């Protein structure tokens, strides 16, 4: 089994991310986006992480997309998961859908319904047994509660989730840690706000995903 540390929404401060790495000693790091706006995190910090373990991420609405697209893991695999592409690392398969939902392409991190559907259909067409789906935005009705008590997810991500059928769906954006285990055993985890210390740990392998913990610190601040 591969132990995976899940983080999201650091917003320019990696202090708690490095603390979680020290505490958990994972095999792999997956981020659901919002590392920080351009120029808030130097390339050297990313390189430091990549020297420690493999890292995979999507981008959200607060990311240096150009820099993330340049980063590579030790084995040459891209750090940034591209929409509709499947990556294999340590025996598990991953895919991601980047950005936040919008009705236009006015900003580079906006993603449209049709783009989400296209990516999901592409992944489904490969016919692989997918372990992990990562998005910054959230599927409506599943782990999508906001701190105000409203739903913050979108239907297109729920439809993508149902089509791709991963063992684990990790997302962020809403700054409220929460998780659900569905009847078929699938885990859906909204990681929360790693800027204040939220993170999750799962073990993936042998066609299963085992929930270990979700650490919640943001609501205590």
Secondary structure, DSSP 4 states (H G I P E B T S, - for coil): -EEEEEE---TT--HHHHHHHHHH--SEEEE-S---STTSS-HHHHHHHHTTSEEEE---SSS-HHHHHH-B-TTS-BSBPPBT-EEEETTEEEEEE-SEE-SS-SSTTEE-HHHHHHHHHHHHHHT----EEEESS-BTTSS-B-TTSSB--BHHHHHHHHHH--SEEEE-SSS--EEEE-TTS-EEEE---GGGT-EEEEEEETTEEEEEEEE--GGG-
